[in-house]
């Protein structure tokens, strides 16, 4: 008998023996099971990451479409696309890692710039303009090292977002500015006037003193000067969006009519509603550099209401004469304080409700105002989106610009 013939029965017996198979199979399957579970977990993480990336890119693209509508209208499509890409990647980087260090954010932004593409497109006609931004962005998500045994080390997550900002040029409207010119509007803001070395810097504590006693350096722009700048920005924005606007024309516009009135605790003469924006803007520019007086907006609001209400046919007749059978009516109500008494506050609230009941839309601006002033203007605004509470010159200018854009029926929306 050979050695081979002697060993065969032993081998057959060993193969037939199933003792210990469970242990062997378990040893083989445990890593596979763990890896499979890990893949499932990582896929869940990937889906969550993609949802977060999509949300971040959507928000950034929408913001870019809105901003670029006005700030980059003279750029070529290539220039606008490059600038939009920088803007979007910066915003996405902030949204994805709000607590990251500056160095980490910089590195992430560089990676996003490499893996993203942004295109900008402008479609413009006589009646309107569309600014479209499309962003494609991918993100390489690192996987658990164990997953690399059965999969790759990273998974690429890609998202696409398209946003369009539209403005309807030539929206017929009548607008009345109701603006605070009380003593507190003489108080300084925190914005330095670099054109002057010194000036009268009034505050609540030194109000009433002569200009010579409160003159100091640096010179700070006061509230009334900030308001004048904001109104100029508002009318410039309206003019740019008005295809019928003709500077120094007669009429200056065939679509936009504006009026204005300033108030303290004294009733001032108003600038009646006229075609265009120049007369209303000139009226505001003529308000004294250091106004005085208390705060009572009731008469001024009533004046604006009387001019714009439905039962006063003047505005409807004027617009109809230029071919507009319908138009929007707006009041921009601004104060930096609170009414001089509780009775006046109550009367103003009642007047605001009367105005809104008539279909007139109110934009309210509480400029560096105290709590009671903010409460009043929140109540007066036609909606939460129509209420603004700027705390410095830059914010009030932006608020008035946004008001003008809303009047012009500008919209921004995602299309993906």
TABELVEN-V638440 format. One record per backbone hydrogen bond with DSSP energy under -0.5 kcal/mol. NH is the residue of the N-H (numbers start at 1). CO is the residue of the C=O. E is the energy in kcal/mol with one decimal. If there is no record, write none. Layout:
nh=<NH;NH>
co=<CO;CO>
e=<E;E>
//
This chain:
nh=<6;7;8;9;11;12;13;14;15;16;17;21;24;25;26;27;28;29;30;31;32;33;34;35;36;37;38;39;40;41;42;43;44;45;46;47;48;49;50;51;52;53;54;55;56;57;58;59;60;61;62;63;64;65;66;67;68;69;70;70;71;72;75;80;81;82;83;84;85;86;87;88;89;90;91;92;93;94;95;96;97;100;105;106;107;108;109;110;111;112;113;114;115;116;117;119;121;123;124;125;129;130;131;132;132;133;134;135;136;137;138;139;141;141;142;143;147;148;148;149;150;151;155;157;157;158;159;161;163;164;165;166;166;167;168;169;169;170;172;173;174;175;176;177;178;178;179;179;180;181;183;185;186;187;188;189;192;193;194;196;199;201;201;202;202;207;209;213;214;214;215;216;219;221;223;224;226;227;228;229;230;231;232;233;234;235;236;237;238;239;240;241;242;243;245;246;249;250;257;258;258;259;260;261;263;264;268;268;271;272;274;276;281;282;283;284;285;286;287;291;296;301;302;303;304;305;306;307;308;309;312;313;315;317;318;319;320;321;322;322;323;324;325;328;330;331;332;333;333;334;334;335;340;345;346;347;348;349;350;351;352;353;354;355;356;357;358;358;359;360;361;363;363;364;364;365;366;367;367;368;368;374;375;376;377;378;379;380;381;382;386;387;388;396;397;398;399;400;401;402;403;404;405;406;407;408;409;410;411;413;415;416>
co=<2;3;4;5;7;8;9;10;11;12;13;18;20;21;22;23;24;25;26;27;28;29;30;31;32;33;34;35;36;37;38;39;40;41;42;43;44;45;46;47;48;49;50;51;52;53;54;55;56;57;58;59;60;61;62;63;64;65;66;67;67;68;72;76;77;78;79;80;81;82;83;84;85;86;87;88;89;90;91;92;93;97;101;102;103;104;105;106;107;108;109;110;111;113;136;134;132;130;122;128;167;123;165;121;130;163;119;161;117;159;115;157;139;155;140;153;144;144;145;146;147;147;141;139;155;156;137;135;133;413;131;164;411;129;408;127;167;241;170;255;328;257;330;259;176;332;177;261;334;263;293;182;183;184;202;221;190;219;192;193;216;199;214;186;200;203;206;210;210;211;211;199;196;191;187;185;222;223;224;225;226;227;228;229;230;231;232;233;234;235;236;237;239;241;242;252;246;251;173;274;276;175;271;177;179;266;262;266;260;270;258;256;277;278;279;280;281;282;284;288;264;297;298;299;300;301;302;303;304;305;309;311;312;313;314;315;316;317;318;319;320;319;323;172;174;361;176;331;363;178;332;365;295;341;342;343;344;345;346;347;348;349;350;351;352;353;354;355;356;355;329;331;361;362;386;333;388;335;365;366;390;370;371;372;373;374;375;376;377;362;383;384;364;392;393;394;395;396;397;398;399;400;401;402;403;404;406;405;166;164;162;162>
e=<-1.3;-1.9;-1.7;-0.6;-2.2;-2.7;-1.8;-2.1;-2.6;-2.1;-1.1;-1.9;-1.9;-3.1;-2.8;-2.4;-1.8;-3.1;-2.5;-0.6;-0.8;-3.5;-2.8;-2.8;-2.8;-2.6;-2.6;-2.5;-2.2;-2.4;-2.9;-2.6;-1.8;-2.3;-2.7;-2.3;-2.2;-2.7;-2.7;-2.2;-2.3;-2.7;-2.9;-2.3;-2.3;-2.8;-2.7;-2.2;-2.3;-2.9;-2.5;-2.1;-2.3;-2.5;-1.9;-2.5;-3.1;-0.9;-0.5;-1.0;-2.1;-1.2;-1.4;-2.9;-2.4;-2.1;-2.4;-2.6;-2.2;-1.9;-2.2;-3.0;-2.6;-1.7;-2.2;-3.0;-2.2;-1.7;-2.2;-2.7;-1.6;-1.3;-2.6;-2.3;-2.2;-2.6;-2.6;-2.1;-2.0;-2.5;-2.4;-1.6;-1.3;-0.9;-2.4;-2.3;-2.6;-2.6;-0.5;-3.1;-2.1;-3.1;-2.7;-3.1;-0.6;-2.6;-2.4;-3.2;-2.8;-2.5;-1.4;-2.5;-0.9;-2.7;-0.5;-3.1;-1.6;-0.8;-0.8;-1.5;-1.8;-1.6;-2.1;-2.7;-0.5;-0.5;-2.8;-2.4;-2.5;-2.9;-2.5;-0.5;-3.5;-2.3;-1.0;-1.0;-1.0;-1.4;-0.7;-2.2;-2.4;-2.8;-2.0;-2.5;-0.5;-3.2;-0.6;-2.4;-0.8;-3.2;-2.7;-1.6;-2.1;-1.4;-2.7;-2.4;-0.6;-3.6;-1.0;-1.5;-1.9;-0.8;-2.0;-0.6;-1.0;-0.9;-1.8;-0.7;-1.0;-0.7;-0.7;-2.5;-0.6;-3.0;-2.5;-2.4;-2.0;-2.5;-2.2;-2.0;-2.3;-2.6;-2.1;-2.0;-2.2;-2.6;-2.1;-2.3;-2.2;-2.6;-2.3;-1.3;-1.2;-0.7;-1.8;-2.8;-2.6;-0.6;-2.1;-2.3;-0.7;-2.1;-2.0;-2.2;-2.2;-1.2;-0.6;-0.6;-3.4;-0.8;-2.3;-3.7;-2.3;-2.8;-1.9;-1.8;-2.4;-1.4;-1.5;-0.6;-2.1;-2.6;-2.4;-2.1;-2.1;-2.7;-2.6;-1.6;-1.7;-2.4;-1.5;-0.8;-0.5;-2.6;-2.2;-2.6;-2.3;-1.8;-0.6;-1.1;-1.8;-2.5;-0.7;-2.1;-2.7;-2.3;-2.4;-0.7;-2.9;-2.6;-0.6;-2.1;-2.7;-2.1;-2.4;-2.4;-2.6;-2.1;-2.1;-2.4;-2.6;-1.9;-2.1;-2.5;-2.4;-2.3;-1.0;-0.6;-1.7;-1.7;-2.4;-2.8;-0.5;-0.5;-2.2;-2.6;-2.9;-2.1;-1.0;-0.8;-2.7;-2.3;-2.5;-2.1;-2.2;-2.3;-1.8;-1.9;-1.8;-2.3;-1.2;-1.3;-2.2;-1.8;-2.1;-2.0;-2.3;-2.2;-1.9;-2.5;-2.2;-2.0;-2.0;-2.3;-2.1;-1.5;-1.6;-1.8;-2.7;-2.4;-3.1;-0.9>
//
